[in-house]
């Protein structure tokens, strides 16, 4: 009885996750994160301060 009680929320979450993934159009999180990272990199490059000549590099 102890293992079922301790793993109940994990089992219910897994079953609900499987149901949602099979029956609804869930977005691809990996693709969404990659797109957000690409957009953030573009914004950073657009608004980055130019390097000054006196940096010594």
C-alpha positions in Angstrom: 0.0 0.0 0.0 2.9 2.3 0.6 4.3 2.4 -2.9 0.9 3.1 -4.5 0.3 5.9 -2.0 3.7 7.5 -2.6 3.5 7.2 -6.4 -0.2 8.1 -6.8 0.3 11.7 -8.1 3.0 10.5 -10.5 0.8 7.8 -11.9 -2.2 10.2 -12.3 -0.1 12.8 -13.9 1.4 10.3 -16.4 -2.1 9.0 -17.3 -3.5 12.5 -17.8 -0.4 13.6 -19.8 -0.8 10.6 -22.2 -4.6 11.3 -22.6 -4.0 15.0 -23.4 -1.1 14.2 -25.8 -3.3 11.7 -27.7 -6.5 13.7 -27.9 -5.5 17.4 -28.2 -3.1 19.3 -30.4 -0.2 20.0 -28.0 2.5 22.2 -29.4 6.1 20.9 -29.7 7.9 22.5 -26.8 11.4 21.9 -28.2 10.5 23.7 -31.4 8.8 26.6 -29.4 11.9 27.0 -27.2 14.2 27.0 -30.2 12.2 29.7 -31.9 12.2 31.8 -28.7 15.9 31.5 -28.4 16.4 32.5 -32.0 14.2 35.6 -31.6 16.1 36.6 -28.4 19.4 36.2 -30.2 18.2 38.5 -33.0 16.9 41.1 -30.6 20.2 41.0 -28.7 22.3 41.5 -31.9 20.0 44.3 -33.0 20.3 46.3 -29.7 23.9 45.4 -28.7 26.2 48.3 -28.0 29.1 48.6 -30.5 32.5 47.7 -29.1 34.6 50.7 -28.3 38.1 51.0 -29.8 39.8 51.5 -26.5 39.0 48.0 -25.1 42.4 46.6 -25.9 41.1 43.6 -27.8 
